[in-house]
Amino acid sequence: GETGVHVQLNQKETNPLMIVLICVIVVVVIAAGVAVFVIFGGSGSNIIGIVGATPTPQPTPQPTQVPQYTPSPTAEMHFVQPVNTPLATIPPIQPVTRQPVPDPVTDSPITHQYSASYASYSSDDYSMTCEYPSNFELYNDPDTFVLYSLRAPDGSGNIKICGVTNGNGRSAQVVIDNFVDSYPGRIDKSYDDGNMCEVSTVDGDTYHYGYFSLSSGMIRGFEFHFDARYYDEYMSYVNDIRSSIEFN
């Protein structure tokens, strides 16, 4: 009798432990299931599909179509054969002939020609008559000593017929000095006899000539200024005019 009682008591004591063990196992299984759901299922996933469901078939990728170049049946390549020009048909280069540059003083051709044709100028105020080339043209010279001024048509020379009272009693040498001061340069000629003077200077390419009479209380005469390249032609004018001039 005592042994049976003890066995029954032990069985009663064992049953609660088994219950606790079973509960623990159930909790562990549930926790594992939850963990698997969280890790693999996400929101809206089917846990059954993870364990045993048939996976959804994916579409088979299609190969990318690469366009193929088809040449046009009408396209053709044309090659132009270069034409070689024979050297014999090319004209030779002609050498350039350099023309000599003329010197402005000695080599330039003389265009002014002497003409022994004259017109006459007279002044009642200064009682004088003076010839000048008939083809010369009148122009205005502002110098008060100049009574009448003319120039050659080509501009290579000009003549000035002059007259002024000699109230200060200037001498022929003073007149020469005034001329040289007015037309500086190399003195080519200087002459006076007291009542008449002749003077000339050369300034570069220009020749200046003066012929003056000191009489009757007046200084009268003429000046000729010209391009020195035409010296012979213009000195012909000078000699003609000097021979023809008259003082009354």
SVG drawing of the C-alpha trace seen along z (x, -y; Angstrom):
<svg xmlns="http://www.w3.org/2000/svg" viewBox="-2 -161 81 163">
<polyline fill="none" stroke="black" stroke-width="0.4" points="0.0,0.0 2.7,-2.7 4.6,-2.1 1.5,-2.7 0.8,-5.9 4.3,-7.2 4.1,-6.4 0.8,-8.2 2.2,-11.2 5.2,-11.3 3.0,-11.2 0.9,-14.1 4.1,-16.0 5.5,-15.2 2.4,-16.3 2.9,-20.1 6.5,-20.0 5.5,-18.3 2.9,-21.0 5.4,-23.7 7.8,-22.0 5.2,-21.7 4.2,-25.3 7.8,-26.4 8.1,-24.4 4.9,-25.9 6.2,-29.4 9.5,-28.7 7.8,-27.3 5.5,-30.4 8.4,-32.8 10.3,-31.0 7.4,-31.3 7.0,-35.0 10.7,-35.5 10.5,-33.7 7.5,-35.7 9.2,-39.0 12.4,-38.1 11.1,-36.5 7.6,-37.5 7.4,-41.3 4.1,-43.0 1.5,-41.1 3.8,-38.0 2.5,-34.5 4.6,-32.4 3.3,-29.3 4.7,-30.5 8.1,-30.6 8.0,-27.1 6.3,-25.1 4.5,-27.3 5.4,-27.1 7.4,-30.1 5.8,-32.5 7.4,-32.0 9.4,-35.0 9.1,-36.2 11.9,-35.0 14.1,-38.1 13.9,-38.8 17.1,-39.5 17.7,-43.2 17.1,-43.8 20.1,-45.4 19.3,-47.2 21.1,-45.8 22.5,-48.2 21.3,-47.3 23.1,-49.3 21.0,-51.0 21.0,-49.1 21.4,-52.4 24.4,-53.8 27.6,-53.6 31.2,-54.8 32.7,-57.0 36.4,-57.7 37.6,-60.6 40.9,-60.0 43.1,-63.1 44.3,-64.7 47.9,-65.5 48.6,-68.7 51.8,-68.4 54.4,-70.9 54.9,-72.0 51.4,-73.7 52.2,-75.9 53.6,-79.3 56.9,-80.2 57.1,-83.0 58.3,-86.2 61.0,-88.1 60.0,-91.5 62.0,-94.3 62.6,-97.1 62.5,-100.6 65.1,-103.0 63.7,-105.6 64.3,-109.1 66.2,-111.6 63.8,-114.5 66.4,-117.1 68.6,-115.7 66.7,-112.8 63.1,-114.1 62.1,-115.1 61.7,-118.8 58.1,-119.7 58.4,-123.5 59.3,-124.9 60.6,-128.4 58.3,-130.6 59.5,-134.0 56.0,-135.4 55.4,-138.3 52.7,-140.7 53.4,-144.0 52.6,-145.5 52.6,-149.3 52.2,-151.3 51.6,-155.1 52.1,-155.4 55.6,-154.0 56.4,-155.1 57.5,-151.7 56.9,-149.2 57.8,-145.5 57.2,-142.5 56.2,-139.0 55.5,-135.6 52.2,-135.9 51.1,-132.4 51.6,-133.1 48.5,-133.3 47.6,-136.2 47.4,-135.4 47.1,-137.5 50.3,-138.0 49.6,-139.8 53.1,-141.4 52.7,-145.2 56.0,-145.5 54.4,-143.4 52.4,-145.3 51.6,-142.4 52.2,-138.7 51.9,-135.8 52.8,-132.1 53.5,-129.5 50.6,-127.2 52.6,-124.2 53.4,-125.9 57.2,-125.7 57.8,-129.4 56.4,-132.8 57.2,-136.5 56.6,-139.4 56.7,-143.0 57.6,-145.2 57.5,-148.9 57.7,-151.0 58.7,-154.5 62.2,-154.8 61.4,-157.4 64.1,-156.1 66.8,-156.4 67.7,-152.7 70.9,-151.8 71.3,-149.1 73.2,-146.9 70.3,-147.2 67.9,-146.1 70.2,-143.1 70.3,-142.3 66.5,-142.4 66.2,-140.1 68.6,-137.5 66.7,-137.7 63.5,-137.1 64.8,-134.2 67.7,-132.6 70.0,-130.1 73.3,-130.0 74.0,-133.4 74.6,-132.8 74.9,-136.4 75.2,-139.8 75.9,-143.0 75.1,-146.7 76.4,-150.0 74.6,-152.3 71.5,-152.9 70.8,-149.3 71.3,-145.9 71.0,-142.3 70.9,-139.3 70.0,-135.6 70.0,-132.8 69.5,-129.0 67.3,-127.3 67.3,-123.6 65.5,-123.1 64.3,-126.7 66.1,-129.5 65.3,-133.1 66.3,-136.1 65.8,-139.9 66.6,-142.9 65.9,-146.4 66.5,-150.1 66.9,-152.7 65.9,-156.0 63.4,-158.9 62.9,-158.2 61.6,-154.7 62.6,-151.0 61.3,-149.3 62.0,-146.0 61.0,-142.4 61.6,-139.0 61.6,-135.6 61.3,-132.4 61.5,-129.1 62.4,-125.4 66.2,-125.1 65.8,-122.1 64.5,-124.6 67.4,-127.1 68.3,-127.6 64.6,-128.1 63.8,-130.5 67.1,-132.5 66.0,-133.1 62.9,-134.8 65.0,-136.8 67.4,-138.1 64.5,-139.1 62.6,-140.9 65.7,-142.6 66.4,-144.0 62.9,-145.2 62.1,-146.8 61.8,-150.7 61.8,-153.2 60.7,-156.8"/>
</svg>
